[in-house]
Amino acid sequence: MGKIKPILIFIIIFSVLVISAGVVMNMSTAQKIEEKEESTGESETVSSELALSDIERDKSLQDTIHAFAEVLYTYDTRERKFYEGADQYMTDIGYKSIVPLADGTEGETVVNMSSKLDKIICYYRKGSTDNEEVLAEVWYSISGAGDYQIQQIIKINAIYQENWKISQCTVLSTMEQ
């Protein structure tokens, strides 16, 4: 019994140490899992907020482009020129690019024309978070020297500066129907 007693004490101490180490490791693992769940929950919340913000910005861009198209394609020249009012949706440089150059012929008679936006379909390509490129199919009706249905393909570059502004609008194709 004299030799068995130290061996038994050694086994008991060894068992207590192994069990204690297992408990400490288990608690550490459980704490890490809790921390991961908390951080994942926080990041999911942040991610949800960012996604909502992205959705709001996308909606804002759509609203800007549709309002811009409405101004550009719905007009009566007896009341206003086609580009008047588009400046609120455009950067200064973008607006200047759509305004016809003054050629000194202000006294000439201008044909009265009216136009109405019928439909616009936009295709978006994200650049950076502050830059978007949009191809748009625009259908509009125009009358003055006849009645016509027109389809245009336009390229729009938009930048975000507190809100969306159109920095460039280029007509790629015009088709009379």
C-alpha positions in Angstrom: 0.0 0.0 0.0 3.0 2.3 0.5 3.9 2.2 -3.1 0.3 2.4 -4.4 -0.5 5.6 -2.3 2.0 7.9 -4.2 0.9 6.5 -7.6 -2.7 7.0 -6.6 -2.1 10.6 -5.5 -0.1 11.2 -8.8 -3.1 9.9 -10.8 -5.6 12.0 -8.9 -3.5 15.2 -9.3 -2.9 14.4 -13.0 -6.6 13.8 -13.5 -7.5 17.1 -11.7 -5.0 19.0 -13.9 -6.3 17.4 -17.1 -9.9 18.1 -16.2 -9.1 21.7 -15.2 -7.2 22.3 -18.4 -10.2 20.9 -20.3 -12.6 23.2 -18.5 -10.4 26.2 -19.1 -10.1 25.4 -22.8 -13.9 24.8 -23.1 -14.6 28.1 -21.4 -12.2 29.9 -23.7 -13.7 28.3 -26.7 -17.2 29.2 -25.5 -16.1 32.8 -24.9 -14.6 33.1 -28.4 -17.8 31.7 -30.0 -19.9 34.3 -28.0 -17.5 37.1 -29.1 -17.8 35.9 -32.7 -21.6 35.8 -32.6 -21.6 39.3 -31.1 -19.3 40.6 -33.7 -21.2 38.8 -36.5 -24.4 40.3 -35.2 -22.9 43.7 -35.2 -21.4 43.3 -38.7 -24.7 42.0 -40.0 -26.4 45.1 -38.6 -23.7 47.4 -40.1 -24.0 45.4 -43.4 -27.8 45.8 -43.3 -27.4 49.5 -42.7 -25.0 49.8 -45.6 -27.3 47.7 -47.9 -30.2 50.0 -47.0 -28.0 53.0 -47.7 -27.0 51.5 -51.1 -30.7 50.9 -51.9 -31.5 54.5 -51.0 -28.7 55.8 -53.1 -29.8 53.6 -56.0 -33.3 54.9 -55.7 -32.0 58.4 -55.5 -30.1 57.9 -58.8 -33.1 56.4 -60.5 -35.2 59.4 -59.4 -32.6 61.8 -60.6 -32.3 60.2 -64.0 -36.1 60.0 -64.5 -36.6 63.6 -63.4 -33.8 64.7 -65.8 -35.3 62.7 -68.7 -38.7 64.2 -68.0 -37.3 67.8 -68.2 -35.2 67.0 -71.3 -37.9 65.1 -73.3 -41.1 66.8 -72.2 -41.3 70.4 -73.3 -43.0 72.9 -75.5 -40.7 75.5 -77.1 -43.3 78.2 -76.8 -42.9 77.9 -73.0 -39.2 76.8 -72.6 -36.2 75.4 -74.4 -35.7 71.7 -74.1 -32.6 72.0 -71.8 -34.0 74.6 -69.4 -34.5 73.2 -65.9 -32.0 70.3 -66.5 -29.3 72.3 -64.6 -30.8 71.2 -61.3 -30.0 67.6 -62.1 -26.6 68.2 -63.7 -23.1 69.4 -62.8 -22.1 72.8 -64.4 -19.9 71.2 -67.0 -22.5 68.6 -67.8 -25.2 71.2 -68.3 -23.0 73.4 -70.5 -22.4 70.3 -72.7 -26.1 70.0 -73.6 -26.8 73.7 -74.1 -26.5 74.6 -77.8 -23.8 77.0 -78.6 -24.9 80.6 -79.1 -24.4 81.4 -82.8 -25.7 84.9 -82.9 -28.9 84.1 -84.7 -31.3 85.0 -81.9 -33.6 87.0 -84.3 -34.5 84.1 -86.5 -37.9 82.4 -86.2 -37.8 79.2 -84.3 -40.1 76.3 -85.2 -42.5 75.6 -82.3 -42.0 72.1 -81.2 -43.4 70.0 -78.4 -42.1 66.8 -77.0 -43.4 64.2 -74.5 -41.4 61.5 -72.7 -43.2 58.2 -73.3 -40.9 55.7 -71.6 -37.4 55.3 -70.3 -35.6 52.1 -69.4 -32.2 52.3 -67.7 -29.4 49.9 -67.4 -26.9 50.6 -64.6 -23.2 49.8 -64.4 -21.6 50.6 -61.1 -18.3 52.3 -61.2 -17.3 53.3 -57.7 -19.7 54.2 -54.9 -19.7 57.8 -56.2 -19.8 57.1 -59.9 -22.3 55.4 -62.1 -22.7 54.8 -65.8 -26.2 54.4 -67.2 -27.4 53.4 -70.7 -31.0 54.4 -71.2 -33.5 53.7 -73.9 -35.7 56.7 -74.3 -39.0 56.8 -76.3 -40.6 60.1 -76.8 -43.1 61.8 -79.1 -42.3 65.0 -80.9 -44.5 67.3 -82.9 -43.9 70.6 -84.8 -42.9 69.9 -88.3 -44.8 66.6 -88.2 -45.6 64.0 -85.6 -42.9 61.5 -84.8 -42.1 58.7 -82.4 -38.4 58.7 -81.6 -36.3 56.2 -79.8 -32.9 57.3 -78.4 -30.1 55.4 -76.7 -28.3 57.8 -74.4 -25.3 57.3 -72.1 -25.4 59.1 -68.8 -22.5 59.4 -66.3 -23.6 60.4 -62.8 -21.5 61.3 -59.8 -22.6 61.5 -56.2 -21.9 64.9 -54.5 -24.3 65.0 -51.5 -26.8 63.9 -54.1 -26.7 62.5 -57.6 -25.7 64.8 -60.5 -25.4 64.0 -64.1 -21.9 64.9 -65.3 -22.4 63.8 -68.9 -25.2 62.9 -71.3 -24.4 61.6 -74.7 -26.8 60.6 -77.4 -25.5 57.3 -78.9 -28.3 56.6 -81.3 -31.5 58.1 -82.6 -34.2 56.1 -84.5 -37.4 57.5 -85.9 -40.3 55.0 -85.7 
